[in-house]
Amino acid sequence: MVTNLLPPPAFDVTLRVGCSLAYEVTGSAMLLLNLKPRPDRNHAVIFQALALGHNLPASSFLDTHGNTVWRVQLAPGTNTFRHDAIVAVSSRPDNHDLPPARAVPPGDLPPDLLRYTLPSRYCDSDKLANFAWEKFGQVENGRPRVTAISQWIHDNIEYRYMSGRPDLSAWDILQRGYGVCRDFAHLAIALNRTFNVPARYVTGHLPDIGFPDPDNHMDFHAYAEVYLGGHWFTTDARFHAPRIGRIKVSCGLDAVDGAFSTIFGGATLSFFQVWAYQVPRGTVAVGDPLDFSKRIDNRWVVQTEAPYPSGGFPPDSP
């Protein structure tokens, strides 16, 4: 995928991110897991560990979007999985070092980005063309239009925690008027694609750095990225505010490609916990019990530390 390369920012914030999952298996079942952070200029994994049950047969591969996916053969009974990571990020917010940019004409797009301009299972942009042009057709192409789309969704679609359904597309959410983060992302992607702007679905971790959450939700978060002027820009209509510390796990056309797990066979998710929070450097190690008393985010003031040395990151664990 061709993009203009930029140097990574200074990493002056330390995060702990991860999840714990359990599946009950009643018959033959296989699982695809997409849990480890993608390589990205906006974060550096200091150390991570992924536990795939108890000696379960497993192998990994890169999917067509560059996500690392684990294929695991499940055993009858309870199967547990855990990912835990210490990650360095910048205290600067989304898109802070990206230049103003216009949309790239379809004829000039890298060939592997053309698929992100087309309708997909949950981003049915073909149904939204008339609405999109009526609402945003007069807005300047590029960042201004992307921002206008995000603002409209944020102002007009209600966020309802736990209201998500796996059968709803962007068109359905526009009619329903409420949803969860994946629905906000699908609608933003679909509306941007109506203008031939490549837009992709992203899942990952989003700590509450400089943006407190009084309900203390910790879950995987979904948002969108759009391709403008040779760079992928973050656009998150759920919050419509620059955020700090996103950890990208996966991306793709829509939630089909970004699922943290995909089940084949007789298995059900029986336990689910996700964590993403800031910690003082050196106070927490991978595998330690979760101790939220060491958490230093979930407040308006952003705490920073001396930047990590450039290139001084140890290799990830398997």
C-alpha positions, 0 to 999 in steps of 0.5 A, a space after each residue: 500500500 503506497 502512502 507518504 512516509 512520516 517519522 513517528 512522533 515522540 512517545 511520552 505516554 505508557 499504556 497497558 492494553 489487552 483483553 481476556 476471553 473465554 469460550 464454551 465449546 459444545 462440539 467441534 469448533 475453530 476460532 479466528 482471533 485478531 487481538 495483537 496491535 498492528 505495526 503503526 507509526 503512532 505506537 510502539 509495543 514495548 512488550 506483549 504476550 498472547 496466551 492461546 488456551 491450553 496447548 491448543 493447535 494454532 497458527 497465524 497468518 496475515 489477511 488481505 488487509 495486513 491484520 495478524 490473525 490466529 486460527 485456533 482449533 478449540 477443545 470441548 469445554 472452556 477455552 481461555 485466551 488473554 492478550 496483554 501489552 505495554 505500549 508507548 504512544 504520543 501525548 499528541 492527539 489524532 492527526 496532529 502532524 498530518 498536513 491539510 489534504 484533498 481527496 485523491 481522484 480515483 484515477 490516481 489512487 494506488 490500486 490496492 486502495 480502490 476497494 475502500 471506495 466501494 460498497 461493502 456488507 455493512 457500509 452500503 454506500 450505494 444506498 446513501 448517495 442521494 442523502 450524502 450529496 444533499 447534505 455534504 455535496 456543497 462542502 469543500 472536498 477533502 478534510 472539510 467534507 470528512 469533518 462535516 460528515 463526522 460532525 453530522 453523525 455525532 450531532 444526529 445519531 444517538 450513542 446507546 451503549 449495548 445497542 449494537 446488532 450484527 445485522 445492521 448496516 450504515 443505511 439501517 443506522 441512518 434510519 434507526 437514529 442510534 447505535 454503538 461505535 461500530 455503527 458510527 464508524 460504518 456510517 462515516 465510512 459509507 458516507 465518505 465512500 459515496 464521494 469516492 474517498 477511500 475509507 476503512 473500518 478500524 478496531 482497537 483500544 482507546 484509553 481515556 487520556 485527556 477525555 474522562 469517561 464517568 461510566 468507566 467503559 473499557 471495550 474495544 473501540 471502532 472508528 474510521 480512517 480516510 485516505 487523503 493526500 497520501 495519508 490515512 486520517 483518523 475520523 471518529 464520529 462517536 466522539 468527534 474530538 481529537 483523542 490520544 493513545 489509539 492502539 490500532 489492532 485491525 482494519 478492513 472494509 467493515 466489521 467483518 474484517 475487524 472482528 476480534 473473533 470469528 467463530 466456526 462451529 459450536 462455541 459461545 463467548 462466555 467471558 469478555 474483559 478489555 482494558 486500556 489505560 495509562 500507567 507510569 512507566 516501569 510500574 506494570 509488567 505484562 501478566 501482572 494482575 489488573 490493578 486500576 489503582 495505578 491508572 493515571 488517565 480518565 481525567 482532563 489533565 494529561 500526564 506525560 513522561 520523558 520520551 522513550 529513546 528513538 529505536 530503543 524498543 525491545 522485540 515483541 514476545 511471540 
